[in-house]
């Protein structure tokens, strides 16, 4: 059973959790969250609808339905994950299901940026390593501790060197990825600036 969603805030230094494997190249955002769910007023209910059509087709055998994966928080994927339309609902659905980080061969650029904006790191790793980890995750529990500063995933005594854009890493370590919190933190500065904008205060 999934825990209640809690949005990440501030600095993100480490991510840990069990891995869930999702095999397949070019998994697009329409598969991650079908278009009919884009009518939602907020993102809160999207976790239940993630991979809705794929899960129906597989009748309980989809990785996101297997009992052994229900506490997983690190997603293992293949190449060009998150391609297709630029809907932000896709990473929002994943994070609300419980995914905190994704490790894959490659990601669609807009999907990657949308994940960054909600505090969900997307790491890359070589194809052969990804496939090996997916097999391992499918056979049993695979638990990772991910150190964002050193960009490594640790499984017991084994370390995997991941890749993460330097700019993204710095944003996670500094907390600058969280634009909403940054705005709220500087609300007085924003209000002061607004008070001095001539086109806002035409009647003064």
N, C-alpha and C positions, 0 to 999 in steps of 0.2 A: 504494500500500500504506500502510495506516495505521500511525502510530508508536505505540509503547507508551503507554498512558494514564498521565498524571501529574496527580494532583489539584492544583488551584491551592491556594496557601497564602498567608496574610498579606495585605498590601496589594495591591490590583489597580488599577494606575494607567492601564495601556494594554492594548489588545487589538489585534492585527493579524493579517491573513490574507486569503486569497482567499474570495470570497463564493459561496454556493450558493443558488439560488433554488428555493423550494417554493411553487408557486401554489395558492391555494385558501383560502376562508374556513371557519371553524369546524372546523379539523382538530383532532380530539379526541385524548385521551391513549390511547384504545384503538387508534387508528391508529398513533400514535407507537410504542407498544409493546403488542402484543396481550396479552390477559389471561392466556393460557397461559404466558407467560414470567414471571409474577409469583411463580411457585413457587420461583424461584432463591434459593439460600442467601445469595449476595452479588450485587453489581451488575456484577462484572467482565466477564461474558460478554454483557451486554445490548447493547453496541455493535454486534455482528454481527446482532442481531435487530431493530434499529430499523427501523420501517416494513416489517416482514417481509411482511405480507399485501399491502400496496400494491406492494411491489417484485416479488412473485411475479406479481401481475396484469399488471404492465407489462413483464415478461419482459426485464429488463436495461435498460429505457429510463427507469426511475425516476431522478430527479436524484441519489439517493444511490448509484446503481450506475454512472453515467456516468464513464468514465476521467478526463475533464477536471475532475471535481469531487472526486477522491479526496484532494486535499490541502487542501480547503476547510475553513475553521474559523469562518466567520461566516455564519449562516443568515438569509435574507431571507424573511419570511412575510407573510401578509395579516391579516385581522381575526379576533379571538377565538381566537387560536392557543392550543392546550393546554386547550381546554374539556373538559367531560365529567367523569369520575371524578378524584379527587384524587391518584391514584397518583404517588408520588415517583419511580417507576421511569422515567417518561417523560423528565424532564430528565437522569436518570442515564444512560439509553441514549444520548441525544444527546451528552452530554459525553464518553462513552466512545467514540463514533464519531469524535469529533474536534472537535465544535462548542464554541467558546469564548465566543461571544456571539450574541445573536439581535436582529435589527432587524425590527420588524413594525408593522402598523397598530394592533393592540391585542392584549392577552393576557388569558386567564382568570386571575383573581386568585390562586387557589391554585397554579396552574402557575407564575406569576410568583414567588411566595414560595418555592416549591421550588427554582427556579433560583437565586434569591438565596442560599439556604442552602448551595449547593454552589459558589458563586463564578462563576456564569454570568450576566452582565448581560443584561437584556432592555430594549432601547431602543425607543421609538416614533417614528414618522415619518409624515407625511401620506400618504394613499392614493396621490395622483398621483406622489409621489416614490418610494414603494415600487415601484409598477408600472414606473416608468421604470428603476429600478435592477435589477429582476428581468429586464427585457428585456435590459439591458446585460450582466448576469451570464450569461444564457443564450446570448448571442452570442459571448462570449469571456471572458477573465480579467478579473475586477473585484477589485482589491486595495484593502482599507481599512486605515488606521491610525486606531484609535479612541482619542481622548483622553477619559478618563472625567472628569477634573477639569473640563474645559471643555465636555464632552458634545458633541463634534463628531467626525464621521467624515471623514477626509481621503483623497482619491483624487487623487494628483498635486497640481495647483494648485487643485483644487475641494474646497470644504468643505461638509459637510451638517450643519446644526444638528439634532441629535437631542434627544429628550426622555427624561429619566430622573428618577424620583422623587428628591427631595432627600435623603430619609432613606436610600434605597438607595445613592445616590452617596456619601454620608458613610460608610456601612458599608464600601463597597469601598475607599475612600481610606484609611480607618483600619485596615482589616483586621478590623473587628468582625463582618463577615458570617460569619467562620470560628469558629463556636461551639466546635467540637471542639478546635481549637488554643488557644482562650482558656481552656478548661477545663484542658487539659494544662499550660499555662503557669502556671496558678494552683493547681496540684494541692496544694501545701503549705498554701495558705490554705484550700482545701476540706477537707483532712484535719484541720486545726486546728479548723475550724468543726464538723466531725463529732464530734470528740473532746469538744466542749462541748454536744452535744445530749443532753438528759437522757433522751429516749425511745430513743436508740441505746445508751446506756451505763447501762442499768438495773442491771447487776450490779456496777458500780464502787462 
